[in-house]
């Protein structure tokens, strides 16, 4: 979530700064781009020093700096800036989906003794529940020595 949000925000700001740089002309565009890259990189790096931000959003801030710099500076040389931002977002979505699939199916993080105990308890409860239906449906008592007469339906 941090990576996706940071990429969207940085991509939008990068496209905006690139557009703003295009409005000031060829002489002012590198100055505007350099100024915005410097100011946003300094501000986001400074926010990483706060413990609350570092604990929760450090990776997102790092991705923000990377994506903003990539989009705004690449936009100076590349004409298809929206396509570049779209490719960056697509690779992030693909990478996130692969991580989630691997975390769930290949190597689940929560697999261990707790999972084993949870599955064993649930199977035990399910077997007790189904055992009640077996005695009703098949006419077998729980002690398995005496059989009951099957019900006529």
C-alpha positions in Angstrom: 0.0 0.0 0.0 2.8 2.4 0.9 4.6 1.7 -2.4 1.4 2.1 -4.6 0.3 5.3 -2.9 3.8 6.8 -3.0 4.1 5.9 -6.7 0.7 7.5 -7.5 1.5 10.7 -5.6 5.1 11.0 -6.9 4.0 10.2 -10.5 1.2 12.8 -10.4 3.6 15.4 -8.9 6.3 14.5 -11.4 3.9 15.0 -14.3 2.7 18.2 -12.8 6.2 19.6 -12.3 7.2 18.5 -15.8 4.1 20.4 -17.2 5.0 23.4 -15.1 8.6 23.3 -16.4 7.2 23.2 -19.9 5.2 26.4 -19.3 8.2 28.5 -18.3 10.1 27.7 -21.5 13.4 25.9 -22.4 15.6 28.1 -20.3 13.6 27.8 -17.1 12.6 24.2 -17.3 15.8 22.7 -15.9 15.8 25.2 -13.1 12.2 24.4 -12.1 12.8 20.7 -12.3 16.0 20.9 -10.3 14.4 23.1 -7.7 11.4 20.9 -7.2 13.5 17.7 -7.1 15.7 19.3 -4.5 12.9 20.7 -2.4 10.8 17.5 -2.4 13.8 15.2 -1.9 15.0 17.3 1.1 11.4 17.5 2.6 10.8 13.8 2.2 14.2 12.8 3.5 13.7 15.1 6.5 10.4 13.4 7.4 12.2 10.1 7.5 13.9 11.3 10.7 10.6 11.3 12.7 10.3 7.9 14.5 6.6 7.5 13.7 7.1 8.2 10.0 10.2 6.0 9.8 8.4 3.1 11.5 5.4 3.1 9.3 6.2 4.9 6.0 9.9 4.7 5.5 9.7 2.5 2.4 6.9 4.6 0.9 8.9 7.8 1.4 11.9 6.2 -0.3 9.8 5.1 -3.2 8.3 8.6 -3.4 11.7 10.1 -3.8 12.8 7.6 -6.4 9.6 7.8 -8.5 9.4 11.6 -8.3 13.0 12.0 -9.4 12.6 9.4 -12.1 9.4 10.8 -13.6 10.3 14.5 -13.4 13.9 14.1 -14.7 13.0 11.6 -17.3 10.2 13.8 -18.5 12.8 16.4 -19.4 14.3 14.1 -22.0 11.3 11.8 -22.8 8.2 13.1 -24.5 5.9 10.3 -23.4 5.9 11.1 -19.7 2.4 9.7 -19.0 3.4 6.4 -20.6 6.5 6.2 -18.4 4.3 6.8 -15.3 1.9 4.2 -16.5 4.7 1.6 -17.0 6.0 2.3 -13.5 2.6 1.9 -11.9 2.0 -1.3 -13.9 5.2 -2.9 -12.8 4.4 -2.0 -9.2 1.0 -3.6 -9.4 2.4 -6.7 -11.0 5.2 -6.9 -8.4 2.6 -6.5 -5.6 0.4 -9.2 -7.0 3.3 -11.6 -7.3 4.3 -10.9 -3.7 0.8 -11.5 -2.4 0.4 -14.7 -4.4 3.7 -16.1 -3.2 3.0 -15.0 0.4 -0.3 -16.8 0.4 0.3 -19.9 -1.6 4.0 -20.7 -1.8 5.5 -19.6 1.5 2.9 -18.3 3.9 4.4 -16.2 6.7 1.9 -17.4 9.3 2.6 -21.1 8.7 3.9 -22.8 11.8 2.8 -24.3 15.0 -0.1 -21.8 15.5 -1.5 -22.7 12.1 -1.1 -26.5 12.8 -2.9 -26.1 16.1 -5.7 -24.0 14.5 -6.2 -26.5 11.7 -6.2 -29.5 14.1 -8.8 -27.8 16.4 -11.0 -26.9 13.5 -10.8 -30.5 12.1 -11.7 -31.9 15.5 -14.7 -29.6 15.8 -15.8 -30.5 12.3 -15.5 -34.2 13.0 -17.6 -33.9 16.2 -20.2 -32.0 14.2 -20.3 -34.5 11.4 -20.4 -37.4 13.9 -23.8 -36.2 15.1 -25.1 -36.4 11.6 -23.7 -39.9 11.1 -25.6 -41.2 14.1 -28.8 -39.6 13.0 -28.6 -40.6 9.3 -27.1 -44.0 9.5 -28.6 -45.1 12.8 -25.3 -45.8 14.5 -24.9 -45.0 18.2 -21.8 -43.3 19.6 -20.5 -46.4 21.4 -20.6 -48.4 18.2 -21.6 -51.6 20.0 -25.3 -51.4 19.7 -27.0 -50.3 16.6 -30.1 -48.4 16.5 -32.9 -49.1 14.1 -32.8 -46.9 11.1 -35.6 -44.4 10.9 -38.3 -45.0 8.3 -38.7 -41.9 6.2 
